[in-house]
Amino acid sequence: MRKISKIINDIPLFKKIFSIFFIFVFIPLLILSSQFISQIDFYINDKLHSQLENASNMTISNFKKAIELAINLAYTIYSDPRVIETVNTRYLSVEEFYDAYEKNIKPILQNARILYPQISQITIYCDNPTILNADGLAFLTEEYKKFFQKGGKEGKNLYVLSGLENEKPYVSIVLNLNFYEQYVPKYQQSTIKKFLRIDLNRVYLNSILSTFKDGHIFIADEEDTVYFSDLLYYNQVGRLSDLLKEEKNQTIVFEKLLSTEIPYFENWRYIVTTNNSGISKRLFEHQRNYLAIVVLCFVLAFFALFLIVNSVVSRLSVLARHIKKARKQQFESINIEAGKDEIGQVIEEFNIMAQKIKELLEKEIKYELRQKELALEKKQAEINALQSQINPHFLFNTLETIRMRSMLKKEFETANAIKLLAKLLKRSIRWENDLITIEEEILAIYYYLEIQKYRFGEKLKFEVEVEEDIKSTKIPKMTIQPLVENACVHGIENSKGEGRIVVKVFKEGDMIVIRVEDNGKGMEDEKLAELLRAIKGLSSDKASSVGLKNVFRRLELFYDKDFSFDIFRGELGGLKVVIKIPNKRDFEDAVQSVDS
């Protein structure tokens, strides 16, 4: 023991302490860290898979809701007595058939197409020899009888069919309409076979699956043909194995039967994949962070030992550093255990001196800050005074009071004009969305033109025509109204005779055409060309046609170069503004304001 003690005593203190640290702290810490990292990797991997499952379940739930709405629509149509009566009636003439079709079938199908974006086509097939093929109604041929019999096994009345028809993929919900007649005595003896077919809109349903951002979801039938996925283009299907080969680094996380979510999709399943490199990257990040913490702990422990061994040197170094900071007017206290020796006394005196100087500087700084705060408060008061405006509620309440008084005086025309003016003001003040439907924009134009008609009387005539199937299409707000305002101000006000404004919105191929025309004085070709250059920013004239410039700028922000804006001399004698924009129905609802 004496020899061992002598050997230990001969070793310098610095080496003894650091030898103990490496043998009994650092090496065990490395061993424990490796085991802990493996456990953390397992936990993180399990947690990531759980997060992927929760996210995919939410997406599948939205997909399921869209399908269930289509199924509910099928039941709604098949339980409608008008539909059953129409397809069971024996018609004596073509006119009698088309009258029944226009009255009973066509309105139901048109409303369904507008309200259900997940549906691409609705068709009722029946073998009534007196009906003719029409939109949504077709004769049940032998070929289609075989087609519907493919899924009607085991007495099923509602089933799903999928495959290729005319070289185009389809997924259809089929409902046997004869099932309903079992409960209606009037039609129990009917021999007419009837089927309802609803073709699902695969583009819309694929867009629902695209909300899953952590990977991909494939929905395949029992033959592994994928009909729904965010990776599929329009009219595209594919084998699951082929799609997985095209997407590199994709790993199947799990797959489940879709019938547990939607019973009608028998033997269908959905497969969830994720990017394998993404999981590896996350695991690497966690490992890196943990190793960084381990290294940091080791460095701190090493530094603590170094302070113990070199207590005197370290305290003098700290004191020297703070003296240098004091020369730069950074008076910070030395927050260490100084001790009671001479060095500790010097540190204590330094702290007292630094604290007193710091207090004096803080008093001076506080005084300067107070002076600046007073100046800012004065400026803020001036700004608040400039920003004081009439409360919009006060303005609307005042307009409502004026309208009610006009009603009491039986000035109904004035009251209506005030009502429309209030609606226009609310629309201008409450700019909630940058994108609105064409129908909403046209409604605002009606408000504006009715107010102008109150102003001009019989002098103003206007026509507004909008195709029905594009009313729900969204366009940038205030696209058409400034054109109408420009026609009123520059076309109608300056004309002595009857003024006309014609607004037409219609579809032309893949584009929507907006045309606004008046019968005003018009404009010479040179001035018209200069006006168009100013609107498109190709001229230095910044004062004219601010409204048209704003319309062009907003269209440019939304559609980039995929639109056209032109002004011509119209057939009515005035100017004709023609705008062509893409027919987009799927603008992102999260679109940020272009004015922000």
Secondary structure, DSSP 8 states (H G I E B T S, - for coil): -HHHHHHHHHS-HHHHHHHHHIIIIIHHHHHHHHHHHHHHHHHHHHHHHHHHHHHHHHHHHHHHHHHHHHHHHHHHHHT-HHHHHHHH---SSHHHHHHHIIIIIHHHHHHHHHH-TTEEEEEEEE--TT---BTTEEE--HHHHHHHHTT-GGG-SEEEEEEEETTEEEEEEEEEGGGGGGG-GGGTT----EEEEEEE-HHHHHHHHTT--SEEEEEE-TT-EEEEETT--TT--EEHHHHHHHSTTEEEEEEEEGGGT-TTSTT-EEEEEEEHHHHHHHHHHHHHHHHHHHHHHHHHHHHHHHHHHTHHHHHHHHHHHHHHHHHTT------S---SSHHHHHHHHHHHHHHHHHHHHHHHHHHHHHHHHHHHHHHHHHHHHHH----HHHHHHHHHHHHHHHHHTT-HHHHHHHHHHHHHHHHHH----SEEEHHHHHHHHHHHHHHHHHHHGGGEEEEEEE-GGGTT-EEETTSSHHHHHHHIIIIITT-SS-EEEEEEEEEETTEEEEEEEE-S----HHHHHHHHHHHTT-SS--SS-HHHHHHHHHHHHHHTTS-EEEEEE-TTSSEEEEEEEE------TT---TT-
